[in-house]
Amino acid sequence: MIPFNKPYLTGKETQYIEQAVRSGKISGNGQFTQKCQQFFEQKYGFKKCLLTTSCTDALEMTAILCDIQPGDEVIVPSYTFVSTALAFVRQGAKIVFADSQVGHPNIDAERLEPLITPKTKVIVPVHYAGMACDMDKIMALAAKYNLLVVEDAAQAIDSYYKGKPLGNIGHLAAFSFHETKNIISGEGGMLAINDERFIHRAEIIWEKGTNRAEFFRGEVNKYGWVDTGSSFLPSEIIAAFLWAQIEHLDDIQERRKKLWNLYHSNLLGFENLTGLGLGFELPNIPDYATNNAHMFYLVCHSLEERSKLLAHLKGNGILAVFHYLSLHSSEFYKKMDNSARILKNCDTFADCLVRLPLFYELTESDVKHICDTITTLKK
């Protein structure tokens, strides 16, 4: 069976974990944490980075930093992982779901303005598959209505919008290092801060609502409880694992892009296999976006065709999977808001999108086998 995902190990993870353990500092904010944070700040120009135990935690920090209060409205794409919305729900926000673009899972920036009300406080664009949303339009709306923008860049490490790193455009951003991402630490995430007014408070929230980080830097002679917060920072063991991945970022990206391009070239021209009982669309990369090869996906023409393709692949030893269910259709959300919402494009992707295996150790022959299996369905 070709799995959907296989976590890649560079070979240095256990060595660095041992170094962290032997250092005597295995709680958070030690040497490896600081090395990771400094790397991202220097490479991508974030004003401040804070590692977190997950992208969900990073998003929860953004909700606190945005001072979300009960009744505030936050605009979120419906086609996303639950954490994008849940982080703001926990602060009492009303989630206003936005539809995807036609032909791309990303939020439709052209249709956001009618969703904005006097209660709107934040827009949360999600860069699906590591491909940028139309950030110029989103940031222009934010400026017009005095809103904050939180980039959910969980899938978007090392990807760009018009030459600018994703996560470096909105006021705040959240990244994931979950084992399915390009670089990993098992579980793990990062808050990126681009607006200086949030830096000081973010560090306090990160350290359980205390000014302990300032104390360890010798900036205060004692620390105490000064704000809300939680234990958002990861242990040095997680940071040590991540550092081993960071050292190989360029190699990992080169390999993933090679496999992505191989998929594309092998499937190009086979999109309309009506005689074989299958039709699909290849990924659409906007001209303002780069592709970080986070995933390779197909969009089938119907739920029935997707089910047929998934079963066919599984029967041939290939584990492909679908992705999100539209959040506006979830049972949890309906309990909060039972008004009928029609988000046609989100629902299309929920019914029709298929993710194919993509990981560092996938071979070229594996990709060829997967593509041949797709293009010979029912032949």
KETI-462989 format. One record per residue (C-alpha): residue number from 1; residue in three letters; y, z, x. Coordinates in steps of 0.2 Angstrom, whole numbers. Example, Ala and Ser with C-alpha at 12.3 -4.5 7.8 and 13.67 -1.06 7.14 Angstrom:
// KETI-462989
<pt num="1" residu="ALA" y="-22" z="39" x="62"/>
<pt num="2" residu="SER" y="-5" z="36" x="68"/>
// end
This chain:
// KETI-462989
<pt num="1" residu="MET" y="0" z="0" x="0"/>
<pt num="2" residu="ILE" y="17" z="-4" x="6"/>
<pt num="3" residu="PRO" y="28" z="11" x="2"/>
<pt num="4" residu="PHE" y="45" z="9" x="-6"/>
<pt num="5" residu="ASN" y="52" z="20" x="8"/>
<pt num="6" residu="LYS" y="46" z="28" x="24"/>
<pt num="7" residu="PRO" y="58" z="40" x="34"/>
<pt num="8" residu="TYR" y="62" z="34" x="51"/>
<pt num="9" residu="LEU" y="61" z="45" x="66"/>
<pt num="10" residu="THR" y="70" z="40" x="82"/>
<pt num="11" residu="GLY" y="59" z="52" x="93"/>
<pt num="12" residu="LYS" y="73" z="65" x="97"/>
<pt num="13" residu="GLU" y="73" z="75" x="81"/>
<pt num="14" residu="THR" y="61" z="88" x="86"/>
<pt num="15" residu="GLN" y="69" z="89" x="104"/>
<pt num="16" residu="TYR" y="86" z="93" x="97"/>
<pt num="17" residu="ILE" y="79" z="105" x="84"/>
<pt num="18" residu="GLU" y="71" z="114" x="98"/>
<pt num="19" residu="GLN" y="88" z="115" x="107"/>
<pt num="20" residu="ALA" y="96" z="121" x="92"/>
<pt num="21" residu="VAL" y="83" z="135" x="90"/>
<pt num="22" residu="ARG" y="84" z="140" x="108"/>
<pt num="23" residu="SER" y="103" z="141" x="108"/>
<pt num="24" residu="GLY" y="102" z="156" x="97"/>
<pt num="25" residu="LYS" y="113" z="148" x="84"/>
<pt num="26" residu="ILE" y="103" z="141" x="70"/>
<pt num="27" residu="SER" y="115" z="145" x="55"/>
<pt num="28" residu="GLY" y="128" z="132" x="51"/>
<pt num="29" residu="ASN" y="144" z="126" x="60"/>
<pt num="30" residu="GLY" y="136" z="126" x="78"/>
<pt num="31" residu="GLN" y="136" z="114" x="92"/>
<pt num="32" residu="PHE" y="126" z="100" x="83"/>
<pt num="33" residu="THR" y="136" z="102" x="67"/>
<pt num="34" residu="GLN" y="152" z="100" x="76"/>
<pt num="35" residu="LYS" y="145" z="85" x="86"/>
<pt num="36" residu="CYS" y="140" z="76" x="70"/>
<pt num="37" residu="GLN" y="157" z="79" x="62"/>
<pt num="38" residu="GLN" y="167" z="73" x="77"/>
<pt num="39" residu="PHE" y="157" z="57" x="78"/>
<pt num="40" residu="PHE" y="161" z="52" x="60"/>
<pt num="41" residu="GLU" y="179" z="57" x="62"/>
<pt num="42" residu="GLN" y="181" z="47" x="78"/>
<pt num="43" residu="LYS" y="170" z="32" x="72"/>
<pt num="44" residu="TYR" y="177" z="30" x="55"/>
<pt num="45" residu="GLY" y="194" z="38" x="55"/>
<pt num="46" residu="PHE" y="191" z="52" x="43"/>
<pt num="47" residu="LYS" y="204" z="65" x="45"/>
<pt num="48" residu="LYS" y="191" z="79" x="43"/>
<pt num="49" residu="CYS" y="172" z="79" x="40"/>
<pt num="50" residu="LEU" y="161" z="94" x="35"/>
<pt num="51" residu="LEU" y="142" z="92" x="34"/>
<pt num="52" residu="THR" y="134" z="99" x="18"/>
<pt num="53" residu="THR" y="117" z="103" x="13"/>
<pt num="54" residu="SER" y="117" z="87" x="1"/>
<pt num="55" residu="CYS" y="129" z="74" x="-6"/>
<pt num="56" residu="THR" y="128" z="84" x="-22"/>
<pt num="57" residu="ASP" y="136" z="98" x="-13"/>
<pt num="58" residu="ALA" y="149" z="87" x="-6"/>
<pt num="59" residu="LEU" y="153" z="81" x="-23"/>
<pt num="60" residu="GLU" y="154" z="98" x="-30"/>
<pt num="61" residu="MET" y="166" z="103" x="-16"/>
<pt num="62" residu="THR" y="177" z="88" x="-21"/>
<pt num="63" residu="ALA" y="177" z="94" x="-39"/>
<pt num="64" residu="ILE" y="184" z="111" x="-33"/>
<pt num="65" residu="LEU" y="196" z="103" x="-22"/>
<pt num="66" residu="CYS" y="203" z="92" x="-36"/>
<pt num="67" residu="ASP" y="205" z="108" x="-46"/>
<pt num="68" residu="ILE" y="196" z="102" x="-61"/>
<pt num="69" residu="GLN" y="198" z="113" x="-76"/>
<pt num="70" residu="PRO" y="190" z="113" x="-93"/>
<pt num="71" residu="GLY" y="196" z="98" x="-103"/>
<pt num="72" residu="ASP" y="201" z="88" x="-88"/>
<pt num="73" residu="GLU" y="194" z="70" x="-89"/>
<pt num="74" residu="VAL" y="185" z="61" x="-74"/>
<pt num="75" residu="ILE" y="181" z="43" x="-75"/>
<pt num="76" residu="VAL" y="163" z="40" x="-68"/>
<pt num="77" residu="PRO" y="152" z="24" x="-68"/>
<pt num="78" residu="SER" y="137" z="26" x="-80"/>
<pt num="79" residu="TYR" y="126" z="17" x="-68"/>
<pt num="80" residu="THR" y="124" z="30" x="-55"/>
<pt num="81" residu="PHE" y="114" z="46" x="-50"/>
<pt num="82" residu="VAL" y="117" z="61" x="-60"/>
<pt num="83" residu="SER" y="126" z="71" x="-46"/>
<pt num="84" residu="THR" y="141" z="59" x="-48"/>
<pt num="85" residu="ALA" y="145" z="66" x="-65"/>
<pt num="86" residu="LEU" y="136" z="83" x="-64"/>
<pt num="87" residu="ALA" y="148" z="90" x="-50"/>
<pt num="88" residu="PHE" y="163" z="88" x="-61"/>
<pt num="89" residu="VAL" y="153" z="94" x="-77"/>
<pt num="90" residu="ARG" y="150" z="110" x="-68"/>
<pt num="91" residu="GLN" y="169" z="113" x="-67"/>
<pt num="92" residu="GLY" y="171" z="110" x="-86"/>
<pt num="93" residu="ALA" y="177" z="91" x="-85"/>
<pt num="94" residu="LYS" y="174" z="79" x="-99"/>
<pt num="95" residu="ILE" y="166" z="64" x="-91"/>
<pt num="96" residu="VAL" y="172" z="47" x="-97"/>
<pt num="97" residu="PHE" y="159" z="34" x="-92"/>
<pt num="98" residu="ALA" y="164" z="16" x="-86"/>
<pt num="99" residu="ASP" y="154" z="0" x="-87"/>
<pt num="100" residu="SER" y="148" z="-10" x="-72"/>
<pt num="101" residu="GLN" y="154" z="-27" x="-67"/>
<pt num="102" residu="VAL" y="146" z="-42" x="-74"/>
<pt num="103" residu="GLY" y="134" z="-47" x="-60"/>
<pt num="104" residu="HIS" y="136" z="-31" x="-49"/>
<pt num="105" residu="PRO" y="131" z="-13" x="-53"/>
<pt num="106" residu="ASN" y="148" z="-7" x="-46"/>
<pt num="107" residu="ILE" y="161" z="0" x="-58"/>
<pt num="108" residu="ASP" y="172" z="-13" x="-66"/>
<pt num="109" residu="ALA" y="190" z="-10" x="-59"/>
<pt num="110" residu="GLU" y="197" z="-22" x="-71"/>
<pt num="111" residu="ARG" y="192" z="-12" x="-86"/>
<pt num="112" residu="LEU" y="197" z="5" x="-80"/>
<pt num="113" residu="GLU" y="215" z="7" x="-86"/>
<pt num="114" residu="PRO" y="211" z="8" x="-105"/>
<pt num="115" residu="LEU" y="200" z="23" x="-100"/>
<pt num="116" residu="ILE" y="215" z="33" x="-93"/>
<pt num="117" residu="THR" y="223" z="46" x="-104"/>
<pt num="118" residu="PRO" y="235" z="60" x="-100"/>
<pt num="119" residu="LYS" y="220" z="71" x="-97"/>
<pt num="120" residu="THR" y="213" z="60" x="-84"/>
<pt num="121" residu="LYS" y="213" z="68" x="-66"/>
<pt num="122" residu="VAL" y="200" z="59" x="-55"/>
<pt num="123" residu="ILE" y="192" z="42" x="-54"/>
<pt num="124" residu="VAL" y="175" z="42" x="-45"/>
<pt num="125" residu="PRO" y="170" z="24" x="-39"/>
<pt num="126" residu="VAL" y="152" z="23" x="-33"/>
<pt num="127" residu="HIS" y="148" z="10" x="-19"/>
<pt num="128" residu="TYR" y="132" z="4" x="-25"/>
<pt num="129" residu="ALA" y="119" z="-2" x="-12"/>
<pt num="130" residu="GLY" y="133" z="2" x="1"/>
<pt num="131" residu="MET" y="144" z="-13" x="-6"/>
<pt num="132" residu="ALA" y="162" z="-8" x="-9"/>
<pt num="133" residu="CYS" y="170" z="-7" x="-26"/>
<pt num="134" residu="ASP" y="187" z="-15" x="-28"/>
<pt num="135" residu="MET" y="197" z="-1" x="-20"/>
<pt num="136" residu="ASP" y="214" z="-10" x="-20"/>
<pt num="137" residu="LYS" y="214" z="-10" x="-39"/>
<pt num="138" residu="ILE" y="207" z="7" x="-40"/>
<pt num="139" residu="MET" y="219" z="15" x="-28"/>
<pt num="140" residu="ALA" y="234" z="6" x="-37"/>
<pt num="141" residu="LEU" y="229" z="13" x="-54"/>
<pt num="142" residu="ALA" y="227" z="30" x="-45"/>
<pt num="143" residu="ALA" y="245" z="29" x="-38"/>
<pt num="144" residu="LYS" y="252" z="22" x="-55"/>
<pt num="145" residu="TYR" y="245" z="37" x="-65"/>
<pt num="146" residu="ASN" y="245" z="51" x="-51"/>
<pt num="147" residu="LEU" y="226" z="52" x="-50"/>
<pt num="148" residu="LEU" y="214" z="57" x="-37"/>
<pt num="149" residu="VAL" y="201" z="46" x="-31"/>
<pt num="150" residu="VAL" y="184" z="53" x="-24"/>
<pt num="151" residu="GLU" y="173" z="39" x="-17"/>
<pt num="152" residu="ASP" y="154" z="42" x="-20"/>
<pt num="153" residu="ALA" y="149" z="34" x="-4"/>
<pt num="154" residu="ALA" y="131" z="41" x="-4"/>
<pt num="155" residu="GLN" y="124" z="24" x="0"/>
<pt num="156" residu="ALA" y="138" z="17" x="10"/>
<pt num="157" residu="ILE" y="138" z="24" x="28"/>
<pt num="158" residu="ASP" y="144" z="11" x="40"/>
<pt num="159" residu="SER" y="150" z="-1" x="27"/>
<pt num="160" residu="TYR" y="167" z="-8" x="24"/>
<pt num="161" residu="TYR" y="180" z="-14" x="12"/>
<pt num="162" residu="LYS" y="192" z="-27" x="19"/>
<pt num="163" residu="GLY" y="189" z="-20" x="36"/>
<pt num="164" residu="LYS" y="191" z="-2" x="31"/>
<pt num="165" residu="PRO" y="177" z="10" x="32"/>
<pt num="166" residu="LEU" y="170" z="16" x="15"/>
<pt num="167" residu="GLY" y="174" z="34" x="12"/>
<pt num="168" residu="ASN" y="191" z="32" x="21"/>
<pt num="169" residu="ILE" y="201" z="25" x="6"/>
<pt num="170" residu="GLY" y="200" z="38" x="-7"/>
<pt num="171" residu="HIS" y="208" z="55" x="-6"/>
<pt num="172" residu="LEU" y="190" z="62" x="-3"/>
<pt num="173" residu="ALA" y="173" z="55" x="-1"/>
<pt num="174" residu="ALA" y="155" z="61" x="-1"/>
<pt num="175" residu="PHE" y="140" z="54" x="9"/>
<pt num="176" residu="SER" y="121" z="57" x="8"/>
<pt num="177" residu="PHE" y="108" z="59" x="22"/>
<pt num="178" residu="HIS" y="94" z="60" x="10"/>
<pt num="179" residu="GLU" y="77" z="53" x="17"/>
<pt num="180" residu="THR" y="80" z="37" x="8"/>
<pt num="181" residu="LYS" y="97" z="33" x="16"/>
<pt num="182" residu="ASN" y="101" z="23" x="32"/>
<pt num="183" residu="ILE" y="102" z="38" x="43"/>
<pt num="184" residu="ILE" y="94" z="54" x="37"/>
<pt num="185" residu="SER" y="91" z="73" x="39"/>
<pt num="186" residu="GLY" y="79" z="75" x="25"/>
<pt num="187" residu="GLU" y="91" z="83" x="14"/>
<pt num="188" residu="GLY" y="110" z="83" x="19"/>
<pt num="189" residu="GLY" y="127" z="76" x="15"/>
<pt num="190" residu="MET" y="145" z="76" x="21"/>
<pt num="191" residu="LEU" y="162" z="78" x="14"/>
<pt num="192" residu="ALA" y="175" z="66" x="21"/>
<pt num="193" residu="ILE" y="193" z="71" x="19"/>
<pt num="194" residu="ASN" y="207" z="58" x="20"/>
<pt num="195" residu="ASP" y="221" z="68" x="12"/>
<pt num="196" residu="GLU" y="227" z="82" x="24"/>
<pt num="197" residu="ARG" y="232" z="94" x="10"/>
<pt num="198" residu="PHE" y="214" z="97" x="6"/>
<pt num="199" residu="ILE" y="208" z="101" x="24"/>
<pt num="200" residu="HIS" y="212" z="119" x="25"/>
<pt num="201" residu="ARG" y="205" z="124" x="8"/>
<pt num="202" residu="ALA" y="190" z="113" x="10"/>
<pt num="203" residu="GLU" y="184" z="123" x="26"/>
<pt num="204" residu="ILE" y="186" z="139" x="16"/>
<pt num="205" residu="ILE" y="176" z="133" x="1"/>
<pt num="206" residu="TRP" y="163" z="126" x="13"/>
<pt num="207" residu="GLU" y="162" z="144" x="21"/>
<pt num="208" residu="LYS" y="158" z="153" x="5"/>
<pt num="209" residu="GLY" y="176" z="156" x="0"/>
<pt num="210" residu="THR" y="180" z="165" x="17"/>
<pt num="211" residu="ASN" y="191" z="160" x="32"/>
<pt num="212" residu="ARG" y="176" z="163" x="43"/>
<pt num="213" residu="ALA" y="178" z="146" x="52"/>
<pt num="214" residu="GLU" y="196" z="151" x="57"/>
<pt num="215" residu="PHE" y="189" z="168" x="64"/>
<pt num="216" residu="PHE" y="176" z="160" x="75"/>
<pt num="217" residu="ARG" y="189" z="149" x="82"/>
<pt num="218" residu="GLY" y="200" z="164" x="86"/>
<pt num="219" residu="GLU" y="214" z="159" x="74"/>
<pt num="220" residu="VAL" y="213" z="176" x="64"/>
<pt num="221" residu="ASN" y="206" z="193" x="70"/>
<pt num="222" residu="LYS" y="195" z="196" x="55"/>
<pt num="223" residu="TYR" y="189" z="186" x="40"/>
<pt num="224" residu="GLY" y="187" z="190" x="22"/>
<pt num="225" residu="TRP" y="186" z="182" x="4"/>
<pt num="226" residu="VAL" y="201" z="172" x="1"/>
<pt num="227" residu="ASP" y="195" z="158" x="-12"/>
<pt num="228" residu="THR" y="181" z="152" x="-22"/>
<pt num="229" residu="GLY" y="167" z="143" x="-13"/>
<pt num="230" residu="SER" y="148" z="143" x="-9"/>
<pt num="231" residu="SER" y="136" z="141" x="5"/>
<pt num="232" residu="PHE" y="139" z="122" x="7"/>
<pt num="233" residu="LEU" y="136" z="120" x="25"/>
<pt num="234" residu="PRO" y="119" z="116" x="32"/>
<pt num="235" residu="SER" y="109" z="124" x="46"/>
<pt num="236" residu="GLU" y="110" z="118" x="64"/>
<pt num="237" residu="ILE" y="92" z="112" x="62"/>
<pt num="238" residu="ILE" y="98" z="99" x="49"/>
<pt num="239" residu="ALA" y="112" z="95" x="60"/>
<pt num="240" residu="ALA" y="101" z="93" x="75"/>
<pt num="241" residu="PHE" y="90" z="81" x="66"/>
<pt num="242" residu="LEU" y="105" z="71" x="60"/>
<pt num="243" residu="TRP" y="112" z="70" x="78"/>
<pt num="244" residu="ALA" y="96" z="61" x="83"/>
<pt num="245" residu="GLN" y="99" z="48" x="69"/>
<pt num="246" residu="ILE" y="117" z="46" x="73"/>
<pt num="247" residu="GLU" y="113" z="41" x="91"/>
<pt num="248" residu="HIS" y="103" z="27" x="85"/>
<pt num="249" residu="LEU" y="114" z="21" x="71"/>
<pt num="250" residu="ASP" y="118" z="4" x="78"/>
<pt num="251" residu="ASP" y="100" z="0" x="81"/>
<pt num="252" residu="ILE" y="95" z="6" x="63"/>
<pt num="253" residu="GLN" y="108" z="-4" x="56"/>
<pt num="254" residu="GLU" y="104" z="-20" x="65"/>
<pt num="255" residu="ARG" y="85" z="-18" x="60"/>
<pt num="256" residu="ARG" y="89" z="-15" x="42"/>
<pt num="257" residu="LYS" y="101" z="-30" x="41"/>
<pt num="258" residu="LYS" y="88" z="-41" x="49"/>
<pt num="259" residu="LEU" y="75" z="-36" x="35"/>
<pt num="260" residu="TRP" y="88" z="-38" x="22"/>
<pt num="261" residu="ASN" y="93" z="-55" x="27"/>
<pt num="262" residu="LEU" y="74" z="-60" x="29"/>
<pt num="263" residu="TYR" y="72" z="-55" x="10"/>
<pt num="264" residu="HIS" y="87" z="-65" x="5"/>
<pt num="265" residu="SER" y="82" z="-81" x="15"/>
<pt num="266" residu="ASN" y="64" z="-80" x="8"/>
<pt num="267" residu="LEU" y="69" z="-78" x="-10"/>
<pt num="268" residu="LEU" y="84" z="-89" x="-10"/>
<pt num="269" residu="GLY" y="80" z="-104" x="-22"/>
<pt num="270" residu="PHE" y="67" z="-95" x="-31"/>
<pt num="271" residu="GLU" y="78" z="-86" x="-43"/>
<pt num="272" residu="ASN" y="73" z="-96" x="-59"/>
<pt num="273" residu="LEU" y="54" z="-96" x="-59"/>
<pt num="274" residu="THR" y="53" z="-99" x="-78"/>
<pt num="275" residu="GLY" y="37" z="-109" x="-75"/>
<pt num="276" residu="LEU" y="29" z="-93" x="-67"/>
<pt num="277" residu="GLY" y="35" z="-81" x="-80"/>
<pt num="278" residu="LEU" y="49" z="-73" x="-70"/>
<pt num="279" residu="GLY" y="68" z="-75" x="-67"/>
<pt num="280" residu="PHE" y="79" z="-64" x="-56"/>
<pt num="281" residu="GLU" y="96" z="-64" x="-48"/>
<pt num="282" residu="LEU" y="99" z="-60" x="-30"/>
<pt num="283" residu="PRO" y="112" z="-47" x="-24"/>
<pt num="284" residu="ASN" y="130" z="-52" x="-26"/>
<pt num="285" residu="ILE" y="141" z="-46" x="-11"/>
<pt num="286" residu="PRO" y="159" z="-47" x="-16"/>
<pt num="287" residu="ASP" y="170" z="-56" x="-3"/>
<pt num="288" residu="TYR" y="180" z="-40" x="1"/>
<pt num="289" residu="ALA" y="164" z="-30" x="5"/>
<pt num="290" residu="THR" y="151" z="-29" x="19"/>
<pt num="291" residu="ASN" y="133" z="-26" x="17"/>
<pt num="292" residu="ASN" y="126" z="-11" x="26"/>
<pt num="293" residu="ALA" y="108" z="-15" x="21"/>
<pt num="294" residu="HIS" y="105" z="1" x="11"/>
<pt num="295" residu="MET" y="94" z="-8" x="-1"/>
<pt num="296" residu="PHE" y="88" z="-25" x="-7"/>
<pt num="297" residu="TYR" y="87" z="-27" x="-25"/>
<pt num="298" residu="LEU" y="83" z="-40" x="-38"/>
<pt num="299" residu="VAL" y="90" z="-41" x="-56"/>
<pt num="300" residu="CYS" y="77" z="-48" x="-68"/>
<pt num="301" residu="HIS" y="81" z="-57" x="-84"/>
<pt num="302" residu="SER" y="74" z="-43" x="-96"/>
<pt num="303" residu="LEU" y="65" z="-27" x="-96"/>
<pt num="304" residu="GLU" y="49" z="-35" x="-100"/>
<pt num="305" residu="GLU" y="51" z="-46" x="-85"/>
<pt num="306" residu="ARG" y="55" z="-32" x="-74"/>
<pt num="307" residu="SER" y="40" z="-22" x="-80"/>
<pt num="308" residu="LYS" y="29" z="-37" x="-77"/>
<pt num="309" residu="LEU" y="36" z="-39" x="-59"/>
<pt num="310" residu="LEU" y="33" z="-20" x="-55"/>
<pt num="311" residu="ALA" y="15" z="-21" x="-61"/>
<pt num="312" residu="HIS" y="12" z="-37" x="-52"/>
<pt num="313" residu="LEU" y="19" z="-30" x="-35"/>
<pt num="314" residu="LYS" y="9" z="-13" x="-37"/>
<pt num="315" residu="GLY" y="-7" z="-23" x="-41"/>
<pt num="316" residu="ASN" y="-4" z="-32" x="-24"/>
<pt num="317" residu="GLY" y="-1" z="-16" x="-14"/>
<pt num="318" residu="ILE" y="18" z="-15" x="-15"/>
<pt num="319" residu="LEU" y="28" z="-1" x="-22"/>
<pt num="320" residu="ALA" y="44" z="-7" x="-29"/>
<pt num="321" residu="VAL" y="54" z="4" x="-41"/>
<pt num="322" residu="PHE" y="68" z="3" x="-53"/>
<pt num="323" residu="HIS" y="84" z="14" x="-51"/>
<pt num="324" residu="TYR" y="96" z="23" x="-63"/>
<pt num="325" residu="LEU" y="95" z="25" x="-81"/>
<pt num="326" residu="SER" y="113" z="24" x="-89"/>
<pt num="327" residu="LEU" y="120" z="42" x="-89"/>
<pt num="328" residu="HIS" y="129" z="39" x="-105"/>
<pt num="329" residu="SER" y="112" z="37" x="-114"/>
<pt num="330" residu="SER" y="105" z="53" x="-107"/>
<pt num="331" residu="GLU" y="99" z="67" x="-118"/>
<pt num="332" residu="PHE" y="110" z="79" x="-109"/>
<pt num="333" residu="TYR" y="126" z="69" x="-111"/>
<pt num="334" residu="LYS" y="123" z="66" x="-129"/>
<pt num="335" residu="LYS" y="123" z="84" x="-132"/>
<pt num="336" residu="MET" y="141" z="85" x="-125"/>
<pt num="337" residu="ASP" y="147" z="69" x="-133"/>
<pt num="338" residu="ASN" y="137" z="60" x="-146"/>
<pt num="339" residu="SER" y="150" z="46" x="-149"/>
<pt num="340" residu="ALA" y="142" z="29" x="-148"/>
<pt num="341" residu="ARG" y="146" z="20" x="-132"/>
<pt num="342" residu="ILE" y="142" z="2" x="-128"/>
<pt num="343" residu="LEU" y="141" z="-1" x="-109"/>
<pt num="344" residu="LYS" y="132" z="-17" x="-109"/>
<pt num="345" residu="ASN" y="132" z="-21" x="-90"/>
<pt num="346" residu="CYS" y="126" z="-3" x="-86"/>
<pt num="347" residu="ASP" y="112" z="-5" x="-98"/>
<pt num="348" residu="THR" y="107" z="-22" x="-91"/>
<pt num="349" residu="PHE" y="105" z="-15" x="-73"/>
<pt num="350" residu="ALA" y="96" z="0" x="-80"/>
<pt num="351" residu="ASP" y="83" z="-11" x="-89"/>
<pt num="352" residu="CYS" y="82" z="-25" x="-76"/>
<pt num="353" residu="LEU" y="86" z="-20" x="-58"/>
<pt num="354" residu="VAL" y="71" z="-19" x="-46"/>
<pt num="355" residu="ARG" y="72" z="-11" x="-28"/>
<pt num="356" residu="LEU" y="61" z="-18" x="-15"/>
<pt num="357" residu="PRO" y="54" z="-9" x="0"/>
<pt num="358" residu="LEU" y="67" z="-8" x="14"/>
<pt num="359" residu="PHE" y="65" z="4" x="29"/>
<pt num="360" residu="TYR" y="65" z="3" x="48"/>
<pt num="361" residu="GLU" y="47" z="1" x="51"/>
<pt num="362" residu="LEU" y="44" z="-12" x="38"/>
<pt num="363" residu="THR" y="38" z="-28" x="47"/>
<pt num="364" residu="GLU" y="44" z="-46" x="45"/>
<pt num="365" residu="SER" y="26" z="-50" x="39"/>
<pt num="366" residu="ASP" y="27" z="-36" x="26"/>
<pt num="367" residu="VAL" y="44" z="-44" x="20"/>
<pt num="368" residu="LYS" y="35" z="-61" x="19"/>
<pt num="369" residu="HIS" y="21" z="-54" x="10"/>
<pt num="370" residu="ILE" y="32" z="-46" x="-3"/>
<pt num="371" residu="CYS" y="42" z="-62" x="-5"/>
<pt num="372" residu="ASP" y="26" z="-73" x="-7"/>
<pt num="373" residu="THR" y="19" z="-60" x="-20"/>
<pt num="374" residu="ILE" y="35" z="-62" x="-30"/>
<pt num="375" residu="THR" y="37" z="-81" x="-29"/>
<pt num="376" residu="THR" y="18" z="-84" x="-33"/>
<pt num="377" residu="LEU" y="18" z="-73" x="-49"/>
<pt num="378" residu="LYS" y="6" z="-81" x="-61"/>
<pt num="379" residu="LYS" y="3" z="-96" x="-50"/>
// end
